[in-house]
Amino acid sequence: MAGSEAAWQAANMGVPVTLHEMRPAVETFAHRTGNFAEMVCSNSFRSDDDEQNAVGLLHWEMRAANGLIMEMADQHALPAGGALAVDRDRFAQAVTAKLNSHPLIEVSFEEIAAIPNTGQWIISTGPLTSGALADAIQRETGAEALAFFDAIAPIIYFDSIDMSKAWMQSRYDKGDTEEERTAYLNCPMTKDQYEAFIDALLAAEKTEFKAGETAGYFDGCLPIEVMAERGRETLRFGPMKPVGLTNPHQPDIKPYAVVQLRRDNALGTLYNIVGFQTKMKYGAQSDVLRMIPGLEDAKFARLGGIHRNTFLNSPTLLGSDLKWKTHPNVRFAGQITGVEGYVESAAMGLLAGRMAAAEILGESLQPPPPETAMGALVSHITGGADAKTFQPMNVNFGLFPPVDAKGGRRNRTTRYKAYTDRAKSAWTDWLRLARAPEAV
């Protein structure tokens, strides 16, 4: 995500770019193709509400900056209620085609295994940085890179789902069209079914970590087993909450818990289980998930899994221009910087690409103000966070400077609208000062 966006932004500012991609020659645990911007953990960019949600505001800022990732996401969007979800295969193919056809972008399929000493570089290797490059970064920093573990949710073939038990409905019927109001597939559970599912989940054989590894997880992507270990009711108040839904097969009976699935491709042939990242081993995983009503005969296009992610201690290593303090010819972008999420990663690529291009062109480009979504993220990872406790972070209004509460305490709706109004004004002003490239 970040590398694709960085290359696009820099090239559209008139700077020739070489985009290095190690796949498919060097594979990763999670990727299936050599396409750029391949989504592996989910197909969702989360909320698209740019007035009440920080990630929706980030969508708005990237669209305003002619962002490639948002343009392709919009072109390949799937119904997802108030969220922005995409057909992940068509999305990645479209991003790849756009970059390959750009006259100022050259693609080189090779692994970069050492820190370059000359030229302007952006390292945007994502969470699955190759072992050789990760080792090189660790040697240069003189300390262990921070690490956490990320999990992937399973994907199921739609025609294997029993629709006599499941039904289509977005929570609270959210959406402006019938397609949006029926964007999610729901599988209900009784109390007995939920309790049996939790028992099986806790007892299932899990992937074990290697000797010396400690399992730190990003809270936004916890495996379902870890959530269940925190309390038997945790999942009912998380991804399995039954609120805002009515089962048309039994409209007078309120489900005790509900498992939701979201369309994963435009054809509607694949659905991913929302919030069901897992570290269960494959055999146990298929047995446990088939306990869910409607999924008894489920066929899996992809089972879930867990992989190690690495990220930098950015508050100590990076400046506000995303430059590596000890290697000023190198910038970092994407999830390796300690932002969490597809959109946040791409946003850091957008900034790194523009900043690197501006420097090559002999121009000065300051980071965006902290009142913007991108500025808030950059401020957090390059100094706002405590280096001793630094962990990956999604964009959220807690990272923004507080809004002025004149006239008394604002309610949440008014307060969030104040954040987004202020951010849009500040972002628009920043874009006027920065070069605002048009697509070549």
Long-range contacts (C-beta under 8 A, 24 or more apart in sequence): 1-37, 1-69, 1-126, 1-334, 1-342, 1-345, 1-346, 1-349, 2-122, 2-124, 2-126, 2-333, 2-334, 2-335, 2-345, 2-346, 2-348, 2-349, 2-352, 3-36, 3-122, 3-124, 3-125, 3-126, 3-333, 3-334, 3-349, 4-36, 4-37, 4-68, 4-69, 4-95, 4-99, 4-346, 4-349, 5-67, 5-68, 5-69, 5-346, 5-347, 5-349, 5-350, 5-353, 6-122, 6-124, 6-333, 6-349, 6-350, 6-352, 6-353, 6-356, 7-99, 7-102, 7-105, 7-353, 8-67, 8-68, 8-98, 8-99, 8-102, 8-105, 8-353, 9-65, 9-66, 9-67, 9-68, 9-349, 9-350, 9-353, 9-354, 9-357, 9-437, 10-353, 10-354, 10-356, 10-357, 11-102, 11-104, 11-105, 11-440, 12-66, 12-437, 12-438, 12-439, 12-440, 13-354, 13-357, 13-358, 13-361, 13-435, 13-437, 14-104, 14-357, 14-361, 14-437, 15-104, 15-356, 15-357, 15-360, 15-361, 16-104, 16-105, 16-106, 17-104, 17-105, 17-106, 18-105, 18-106, 18-107, 18-108, 19-99, 19-105, 19-106, 19-107, 19-108, 20-108, 20-109, 20-110, 20-112, 21-107, 21-108, 21-109, 22-109, 22-110, 22-111, 22-112, 22-130, 23-109, 24-109, 25-109, 25-110, 25-111, 26-111, 26-130, 28-128, 28-307, 29-128, 29-305, 29-307, 30-128, 30-152, 30-305, 30-307, 31-128, 33-92, 34-109, 35-92, 35-93, 35-95, 35-96, 36-92, 36-95, 36-96, 36-99, 37-69, 37-72, 37-91, 37-92, 37-95, 37-96, 37-346, 38-88, 38-92, 39-86, 39-88, 39-91, 39-92, 39-342, 40-152, 41-150, 41-151, 41-152, 41-153, 41-221, 41-277, 42-153, 42-272, 42-342, 43-78, 43-85, 43-86, 43-87, 43-88, 43-262, 43-264, 43-272, 44-80, 44-83, 44-84, 44-85, 44-86, 44-262, 45-73, 45-83, 45-84, 45-85, 45-86, 45-342, 45-343, 46-83, 46-84, 46-341, 46-343, 47-82, 47-83, 47-84, 48-82, 48-83, 48-84, 49-82, 50-420, 50-424, 51-416, 51-417, 51-420, 52-413, 52-416, 52-417, 52-420, 53-416, 54-373, 54-376, 54-394, 54-395, 54-396, 54-397, 54-399, 54-400, 54-419, 55-341, 55-343, 55-344, 55-373, 55-394, 55-395, 57-373, 57-395, 57-419, 57-420, 57-423, 57-424, 58-343, 58-344, 58-347, 58-373, 58-374, 58-377, 58-395, 59-84, 59-343, 60-420, 60-424, 60-427, 61-347, 61-372, 61-373, 61-374, 61-423, 61-424, 61-427, 62-343, 62-346, 62-347, 62-350, 64-427, 64-428, 64-431, 65-350, 65-354, 65-431, 65-436, 66-436, 66-437, 66-438, 66-439, 67-346, 67-350, 68-95, 68-98, 68-99, 69-95, 69-342, 69-343, 69-346, 69-349, 70-346, 72-98, 76-266, 78-183, 78-262, 78-263, 78-264, 78-265, 78-266, 79-175, 79-177, 79-179, 79-180, 79-182, 79-183, 79-263, 80-180, 80-183, 80-184, 80-262, 80-263, 81-170, 81-171, 81-174, 81-175, 81-180, 81-181, 81-183, 81-184, 82-174, 82-175, 85-183, 85-262, 85-263, 87-264, 87-265, 87-266, 88-264, 88-265, 89-265, 90-265, 90-266, 102-440, 103-440, 104-440, 115-140, 115-327, 115-330, 116-329, 116-330, 117-327, 117-329, 118-329, 119-329, 120-329, 120-331, 120-356, 120-359, 120-360, 121-329, 121-330, 121-331, 122-330, 122-331, 122-332, 122-333, 122-349, 122-352, 122-353, 122-356, 123-330, 123-331, 123-332, 123-333, 123-336, 124-332, 124-333, 124-334, 124-336, 124-345, 124-348, 124-349, 124-352, 125-334, 125-336, 126-334, 126-335, 126-336, 126-345, 127-307, 127-309, 127-310, 127-311, 127-335, 127-336, 128-307, 128-309, 129-310, 129-336, 134-310, 137-312, 140-326, 140-327, 141-312, 141-313, 141-317, 143-313, 145-310, 145-311, 145-312, 145-313, 146-310, 146-311, 146-312, 146-313, 146-338, 146-390, 146-391, 147-216, 147-308, 147-309, 147-310, 147-311, 148-216, 148-217, 148-218, 148-309, 148-311, 148-391, 148-392, 149-209, 149-215, 149-216, 149-217, 149-279, 149-306, 149-307, 149-308, 149-309, 150-217, 150-218, 150-221, 150-277, 150-306, 150-307, 150-308, 150-309, 151-217, 151-221, 151-222, 151-223, 151-277, 151-278, 151-279, 151-304, 151-305, 151-306, 151-307, 152-277, 152-278, 152-302, 152-304, 152-305, 152-306, 152-307, 153-272, 153-273, 153-274, 153-275, 153-276, 153-277, 153-278, 153-304, 154-272, 154-273, 154-276, 154-278, 154-285, 154-289, 154-300, 154-302, 154-303, 154-304, 155-264, 155-270, 155-271, 155-272, 155-273, 155-300, 155-301, 155-302, 156-261, 156-270, 156-271, 156-272, 156-273, 156-295, 156-298, 156-299, 156-300, 156-301, 157-269, 157-270, 157-298, 157-299, 157-300, 157-301, 158-185, 158-268, 158-269, 158-270, 158-271, 159-269, 160-295, 160-297, 160-298, 160-299, 161-185, 161-261, 161-271, 161-294, 161-295, 161-298, 162-293, 162-294, 162-295, 162-296, 162-297, 163-294, 164-249, 165-249, 165-293, 165-294, 166-293, 166-294, 167-247, 167-248, 167-249, 169-245, 169-246, 171-243, 171-244, 171-245, 171-260, 172-244, 173-244, 183-262, 183-263, 184-260, 184-261, 184-262, 184-274, 185-260, 185-261, 185-262, 185-263, 185-271, 186-245, 186-247, 186-258, 186-259, 186-260, 186-261, 187-258, 187-259, 187-260, 187-261, 187-292, 187-293, 187-294, 187-295, 188-242, 188-247, 188-250, 188-255, 188-256, 188-257, 188-258, 188-293, 189-240, 189-255, 189-256, 189-257, 189-258, 189-259, 189-292, 189-293, 190-255, 190-256, 191-256, 193-256, 193-257, 193-291, 193-293, 194-236, 194-240, 194-256, 194-257, 195-232, 196-291, 197-288, 197-291, 197-292, 198-228, 198-232, 198-235, 200-287, 200-288, 200-291, 201-225, 201-228, 201-280, 201-288, 202-228, 202-229, 204-280, 204-281, 204-284, 204-285, 204-287, 204-288, 205-280, 205-281, 205-283, 205-284, 206-279, 206-280, 206-281, 206-284, 207-279, 207-280, 207-281, 207-305, 207-306, 213-308, 216-391, 218-340, 218-391, 218-392, 220-340, 220-341, 220-394, 221-277, 221-340, 222-277, 223-277, 223-278, 223-279, 223-306, 224-275, 224-276, 224-277, 224-278, 225-278, 225-279, 225-280, 226-279, 238-275, 239-274, 239-275, 239-276, 240-275, 259-292, 259-295, 270-301, 276-304, 277-304, 277-306, 278-304, 278-305, 278-306, 279-304, 279-305, 279-306, 280-304, 309-335, 310-336, 311-335, 311-336, 311-337, 311-338, 311-392, 312-336, 312-337, 312-338, 313-338, 313-387, 313-390, 314-338, 314-381, 314-382, 314-385, 314-390, 315-381, 315-382, 315-383, 315-384, 315-385, 315-386, 315-387, 315-390, 316-387, 318-381, 318-382, 319-382, 320-367, 320-378, 320-379, 320-382, 320-383, 321-355, 321-367, 322-348, 322-351, 322-352, 322-355, 322-378, 322-382, 331-355, 331-356, 335-392, 337-381, 338-381, 338-385, 338-390, 338-391, 338-392, 338-393, 339-377, 339-381, 339-392, 339-393, 339-394, 339-395, 340-392, 340-393, 340-394, 341-394, 341-395, 343-395, 344-377, 344-394, 344-395, 347-373, 347-374, 347-377, 347-395, 348-374, 348-377, 348-378, 350-374, 351-378, 354-434, 354-435, 357-435, 358-434, 358-435, 361-435, 363-435, 365-434, 365-435, 366-433, 368-426, 368-427, 368-430, 369-426, 369-430, 370-400, 370-401, 371-400, 371-401, 371-422, 371-423, 371-426, 372-423, 372-426, 372-427, 372-430, 373-400, 373-423, 373-427, 374-427, 375-426, 375-430, 376-400
